[in-house]
Amino acid sequence: MSHVFLRYVFGIQPLFLVLMPDVTSACEKTNIKNNYLFVLRHHLEKLVNVSEQLDGECRQNNTEELNCTSLKKIYRMACPLNRLSNCVNSTDLKNSMNSVYDQTLGLIKPCLTDKQKKCHQGTDACQRSNSAVLCRIKKSISKYKLCWMQFLKS
């Protein structure tokens, strides 16, 4: 019993508190914003540039409100990038999409619960026509970028 008293007197933390990672600092908005600006933004800009070179016209349907004020919503916007990357023939685009998804996951993974980290699988996007897949990729990329902009401004 004297070790508990000495620990209290000298302010020695229990071992599980000392070894526990500091998740809250990784999830602070300023840290996320800095990591976005210095790491993820460059990958996202490359992805946007590569996607603009895709052939095909898409009807832009911007009537949908995004309301991206949480990291959970950003992660949900990144999931289609990972799913749709399997449908792409261009290795540059595929690598860019996977890179942005991996960077996003690495950035916000400590801030999400295990339940929030699961992507909804949905239907196989690759079964559609090539032009429909390309349009869906373009829309997913623009939504993802808009979502980040909303989150950073909030």
WOURQUI-V174990 format. One line per field, one symbol per residue. ss: DSSP state (A for helix, B for strand, O for the rest). burial: 1 if it has 16 or more other C-alpha atoms within 10 Angstrom, else 0. A space follows every 10 residues. Layout:
BEGIN
ss = ???
burial = ???
END
This chain:
BEGIN
ss = OAAAAAAAAA OOOOAAAAAO OOAAAAOOAA AAAAAAAAAA AAAAAAAAAA AAOOOOOOOO OOOOOOOOOO AAAAAAAAAA AAAAAAAOOO AAAAAAAAAA AAAAAAAAAA AOOOOOOOOO OOOOAAAOOA AAAAAAAAAA AAAAAAAAAA AAAO
burial = 0000000000 0000000000 0000011000 0110110001 1011011101 1000000000 0000000110 1111111111 1111101100 0011011111 1011101111 1000001000 0000100000 0111111111 1011111101 1000
END
